[in-house]
Amino acid sequence: HKFLRMKQNIGTIDKLIRILIAIIIAVLYFTQMISGTFAIVLLALAFVFIATSAVGTCPLYLPFNFSTKEK
């Protein structure tokens, strides 16, 4: 549960961009425009984008004390 208690650092526009990229990756995969290992890596990235958007925290931002969240 520690991940869920992390300080949120993803703003609205950041979330929308992450979700849009995840949707584009999914469309490319399901229309078979991408395949193989490359597709699996991108699908994993899409999953991470959806998960971090849902939680509102990007662990990669934490070491740099970076945030796109509106104050």
Phi and psi restraints in degrees (value plus and minus 20) as a CYANA .aco file:
   2 LYS   PHI     -80.6   -40.6
   2 LYS   PSI     -58.4   -18.4
   3 PHE   PHI     -80.5   -40.5
   3 PHE   PSI     -57.0   -17.0
   4 LEU   PHI     -92.9   -52.9
   4 LEU   PSI     -39.4     0.6
   5 ARG   PHI    -115.2   -75.2
   5 ARG   PSI     -19.7    20.3
   6 MET   PHI     -84.5   -44.5
   6 MET   PSI     131.2   171.2
   7 LYS   PHI     -85.1   -45.1
   7 LYS   PSI     111.2   151.2
   8 GLN   PHI     -89.2   -49.2
   8 GLN   PSI     115.7   155.7
   9 ASN   PHI    -157.3  -117.3
   9 ASN   PSI      -4.1    35.9
  10 ILE   PHI    -133.6   -93.6
  10 ILE   PSI     102.2   142.2
  11 GLY   PHI    -104.2   -64.2
  11 GLY   PSI     155.7   195.7
  12 THR   PHI     -80.5   -40.5
  12 THR   PSI     -67.8   -27.8
  13 ILE   PHI     -86.4   -46.4
  13 ILE   PSI     -59.6   -19.6
  14 ASP   PHI     -79.2   -39.2
  14 ASP   PSI     -65.2   -25.2
  15 LYS   PHI     -80.4   -40.4
  15 LYS   PSI     -65.6   -25.6
  16 LEU   PHI     -82.5   -42.5
  16 LEU   PSI     -61.0   -21.0
  17 ILE   PHI     -84.5   -44.5
  17 ILE   PSI     -64.0   -24.0
  18 ARG   PHI     -81.6   -41.6
  18 ARG   PSI     -64.1   -24.1
  19 ILE   PHI     -86.5   -46.5
  19 ILE   PSI     -61.8   -21.8
  20 LEU   PHI     -81.3   -41.3
  20 LEU   PSI     -64.5   -24.5
  21 ILE   PHI     -82.5   -42.5
  21 ILE   PSI     -62.1   -22.1
  22 ALA   PHI     -82.3   -42.3
  22 ALA   PSI     -60.6   -20.6
  23 ILE   PHI     -85.0   -45.0
  23 ILE   PSI     -63.7   -23.7
  24 ILE   PHI     -80.5   -40.5
  24 ILE   PSI     -64.2   -24.2
  25 ILE   PHI     -81.2   -41.2
  25 ILE   PSI     -64.2   -24.2
  26 ALA   PHI     -81.7   -41.7
  26 ALA   PSI     -63.9   -23.9
  27 VAL   PHI     -82.5   -42.5
  27 VAL   PSI     -64.7   -24.7
  28 LEU   PHI     -80.4   -40.4
  28 LEU   PSI     -59.0   -19.0
  29 TYR   PHI     -89.1   -49.1
  29 TYR   PSI     -69.7   -29.7
  30 PHE   PHI     -92.7   -52.7
  30 PHE   PSI     -38.2     1.8
  31 THR   PHI    -113.8   -73.8
  31 THR   PSI     -12.9    27.1
  32 GLN   PHI      39.4    79.4
  32 GLN   PSI      10.6    50.6
  33 MET   PHI    -102.8   -62.8
  33 MET   PSI     -40.3    -0.3
  34 ILE   PHI    -148.3  -108.3
  34 ILE   PSI     129.0   169.0
  35 SER   PHI    -177.2  -137.2
  35 SER   PSI     156.3   196.3
  36 GLY   PHI      52.5    92.5
  36 GLY   PSI    -175.7  -135.7
  37 THR   PHI     -80.9   -40.9
  37 THR   PSI     -59.8   -19.8
  38 PHE   PHI     -77.6   -37.6
  38 PHE   PSI     -63.7   -23.7
  39 ALA   PHI     -85.4   -45.4
  39 ALA   PSI     -60.5   -20.5
  40 ILE   PHI     -84.0   -44.0
  40 ILE   PSI     -62.5   -22.5
  41 VAL   PHI     -82.6   -42.6
  41 VAL   PSI     -64.5   -24.5
  42 LEU   PHI     -86.1   -46.1
  42 LEU   PSI     -57.6   -17.6
  43 LEU   PHI     -85.0   -45.0
  43 LEU   PSI     -57.6   -17.6
  44 ALA   PHI     -83.9   -43.9
  44 ALA   PSI     -62.1   -22.1
  45 LEU   PHI     -82.6   -42.6
  45 LEU   PSI     -61.6   -21.6
  46 ALA   PHI     -81.2   -41.2
  46 ALA   PSI     -61.6   -21.6
  47 PHE   PHI     -81.9   -41.9
  47 PHE   PSI     -63.1   -23.1
  48 VAL   PHI     -82.6   -42.6
  48 VAL   PSI     -62.3   -22.3
  49 PHE   PHI     -80.9   -40.9
  49 PHE   PSI     -63.4   -23.4
  50 ILE   PHI     -85.6   -45.6
  50 ILE   PSI     -64.5   -24.5
  51 ALA   PHI     -84.2   -44.2
  51 ALA   PSI     -66.1   -26.1
  52 THR   PHI     -87.7   -47.7
  52 THR   PSI     -53.1   -13.1
  53 SER   PHI     -85.9   -45.9
  53 SER   PSI     -60.9   -20.9
  54 ALA   PHI     -85.7   -45.7
  54 ALA   PSI     -59.9   -19.9
  55 VAL   PHI    -102.1   -62.1
  55 VAL   PSI     -51.3   -11.3
  56 GLY   PHI      68.3   108.3
  56 GLY   PSI      -9.4    30.6
  57 THR   PHI    -151.3  -111.3
  57 THR   PSI     112.3   152.3
  58 CYS   PHI    -129.4   -89.4
  58 CYS   PSI      92.5   132.5
  59 PRO   PHI     -80.0   -40.0
  59 PRO   PSI     -48.4    -8.4
  60 LEU   PHI     -89.7   -49.7
  60 LEU   PSI     -43.1    -3.1
  61 TYR   PHI     -96.4   -56.4
  61 TYR   PSI     -47.1    -7.1
  62 LEU   PHI     -79.8   -39.8
  62 LEU   PSI     -67.9   -27.9
  63 PRO   PHI     -82.9   -42.9
  63 PRO   PSI     -44.5    -4.5
  64 PHE   PHI    -116.9   -76.9
  64 PHE   PSI     -18.5    21.5
  65 ASN   PHI      32.9    72.9
  65 ASN   PSI      21.0    61.0
  66 PHE   PHI    -119.8   -79.8
  66 PHE   PSI     123.8   163.8
  67 SER   PHI    -170.3  -130.3
  67 SER   PSI     120.9   160.9
  68 THR   PHI    -128.9   -88.9
  68 THR   PSI     -15.4    24.6
  69 LYS   PHI     -92.9   -52.9
  69 LYS   PSI     115.3   155.3
  70 GLU   PHI     -87.7   -47.7
  70 GLU   PSI     125.5   165.5
